[in-house]
Amino acid sequence: MDRIRIAYGTEPQQFGHFYPPEEPVSTPVPVVMVVHGGFWSGKYHLNLGTSFAVDLARHGVAVWNIEYRRLGAGGGWDEMSADVLAALDAIAGPVAERSAVPFDLSKVRVVGHSAGGQLAVWLAGQRQTAVRPEKVVSQAGALDLASAGERGRRIGYIEDLLGVPFDEDPDRYRAASPLHRIPTGVPVVCIHGTEDAQVPAKVSVRYGEAARAAGDPVALHIVEGEDHYAFLNPETECWKISRDALLSGDGEF
């Protein structure tokens, strides 16, 4: 499988791996941007998304698997959010320029796992981007960063991400929380396993309910018996549902 490393900024972590479709094509293809997870921590890298990116490319789409500045690797929330925005817009810039395959920029799709799911769905609410996602797929996404703080509960890794306790800057939490950014106008597919001990499936259920109530297009898939890491295993239903959602059109969930 061909892979091209492309920078979308000047910082060491501002790069991604681009995978063209495995089979030759003559018409513009959809592009999928993959955002890896790992508690927003620099201990985890874009290699978490490599296998899924390769699988998607083998199914006929172009794939942009991104790295970004993370906690302990040059970034907090401000840097992270700026990086995923820049990486998305890079699809129409340096990524398209390096691709031998033309892109259909009306069919840009974004997928993220766990913390990457938070970043992916957060992107759906950013209307100032040059590239607008046609669809976002959340794989066990951490889609609610603010409700715990609203109840007076402190969660250390969310405080690490945002840099302050909730009561010092609640607006910062809500601005980063996909649940609190509804409506976005972008179709979102939430996929979650019932056995997820890291991010409970109820997080996706609540997002789906709120999005639907606000008039956003949303689909929810709760997968019996699968856990948080099912999205890293190509034999699971979570993997297959994710892939099918990303290969289908915007009206097909």
N, C-alpha and C positions, 0 to 999 in steps of 0.2 A: 504493500500500500504506500503510495507516494505521500510524503509529508513535507510541507514547507514552513519553516519558522519565519514569522513576520512580526516586526515591531509595530506597535500602534502608538508609541510614545518614546520618550528618551530614558525613562527609569528602567532599571534592570528587570523588574517584574512586569513591565508593560509589553507583553508579547503574547502570541498565540501560535498554535500549530494549525495550519490549513491543510485539509484533506479534500482533494477533488473527487468527484464521483469515480468509482473504480472502473466502470465501463465508459467508453468514449460516447460523448453526446454532441449534438449539433445545435440544440436549442437551449435557451436560457433555463437554468435549473434553480430550484429553491435552495436557500442557504439556512443551515441550522447553526446557531451559536450555542456552544456548550459552556456552562458555568459550573465549575466543580464546587463541592462543599468542603466541610472540615472545620465547622465552628468558627469560620472566618480567620483561622489560625495559619500562620506561616509554616506550621509543621506539616501541612498538607499542600499538595501541588496539583497541577493540571493533569498529571498522569492518572488521577482518579477518573478523569473523563475520557481517557484515551480509547479504551475498549469500546465504549458506546459510540464515540465519534467514528471509529473505524467501521463499526457495524452499520451506522447510518450511511457512510460513504459507499459502502458495498451495496446499499439499496438505492443508489442513484441520486443522492443530494450532495451538495457541497457542504463541508462542515468546518467550522471555525471554533476550535477548542482553546479557550482563553486562560491565561494566567492574569493575576491582578495583585496589587499590593494588599497585604494582609497583616493581621496583628503579628508583630515580631518580624515582619518582612517588608518594612517600609510604609506601613499604612494603618490607619484607623478608618472609621466610617467615611470621613471626608475624602480620603484618597481612594478607598474602595469604590465608592459610588461614582466618583469622577472616572475611575478606570473602566468600569463596566459601560458607562455612557460612551467613553472614547472608543472602546472595543466594538460596540455596536455600530457607531458611525464609521469605523474603519472598514466595515464590510463594503461600503460604497467607495472607499478610497484605496488604501494600500493593499487590502485583500483582493479587491476586484482587479487591481492593476497587476498583481502577481499571478492571478488565475488565468489559465489557458482556456477555461470554460466560462462562458458568459453567465451572469447571474440574473435571475428574475427578482428584482428588489421589491416587488409587491408580495413576495413569498418568503420573507425572512421570518424564521421561527427561532424562539429562544427557549432553552431547557436548562434547568438547574436542579441540583440535588441538595437537599438539606439547607445549609447556609446559602448555597448557590441558588436554591429555589427562592429564597427571600430576595436575593439580588435580581433574579430573572423576573419575578412578578413585580418587584419595585420598578423595574425598567418599563413595564407596561404603563405605568402611571406618569412617565416622563414624556410630556408632549412636545418638548422642544428639540427632540433628536432629529437628525437628518434622515435616519433610517427608522421607520416605525414597524415594530413587530406585527406580523399578521396573526400570530398566535404565540402563547407562552405555555409551556408545560412545567408544572411544579412537581418534582419528585420528592415527596416527604418534606415539603418546604417549611421553613420556620417563618410562617406568614403573619405571625402576631407578636410584635416586639413590645407592645405597650400595655396590653390588658393586665398583665401581672403587676406592673407598676401602678396602674390605676387602682388596683386592689390593695396596694401597700406592700406587695411582695417584691423582694429584690432577687434578681437572677444575675449571678456573677459574670457569666460570659456575655450577656447582653450589655451589662455595664461596661465591660472591657471593650466591646465593640463601639459603643457610643461615647465612652469617655467620661460620663457623668452619671450620678444616680438619677432616677426618674424624676424625683421631686425637685431637682435643680433645673431641669430643662425638659418638661413633658412634651413640648412641641417637637423637640429633636427626636424623641422616641416615636411619636406619631408620624412624623415626616418620613421615617425610615421603615415604618411598619406597613406592609402591603394591605393588611386588613383595614387599616385606617386611611388608605389612599383610594378606596373604592368611591365612585366608579372610575374605571380606566377606559372603557370603550373597546378594550382588546380582549378577544376570547382567551380564557384561561382554562387549562385542563389540570385538575388536581388529582394526583395519584398517591395513594398512601396504603401501607400495609397495616393490618389490624394488630400485629405483634410489635409495632414500633415502640421501643422503650426510650428512644432519644427525643423524638418529636411525636407526641401522641396524635393518632389519626383524627381526633376531634378538632385539631387545629385546621386541617383541611376542610372538615365538615363545616366548621363555623365560617370559614372564608367563603365556601360555596354558598351557604345560606345567605350571607350578607351580600355577596356579589349578585346573586339572583334577585334578591329584594331590591337592589339598586338598579336593576335592568341590564347588568353586564352579562354577556354570553359566558357561561361557565359549565363545565362538566366535572363530575366527581366520580372517581373510581376508588372504592375501598376494597382492597384485596385481602381476602381471608388467608390467615396463616403465614403472611410474609412480614419481614421486619424492616428496619431502617436500611439495612445493607443489601436488601434484595435488588436494589437498582444497580448494584455493581456486579451482578451475576446474570449472564445472558440466558440462563435456563429458567429464570423466574417469570411469573406473569407480570410483575411490575416492570421489568425490562421490556417485555413484548408489548404491553399496553402503551408504554412511553414511546417506543419506536413507531408503533402504528399511528399514534396521535400526531407525531411529527411528520410522518410521510403523507398524511391525509390533508385535504383542503381545509380552508378556514371554517367551512360550515359542517365539517364532519368531525365529530368527537368520538 
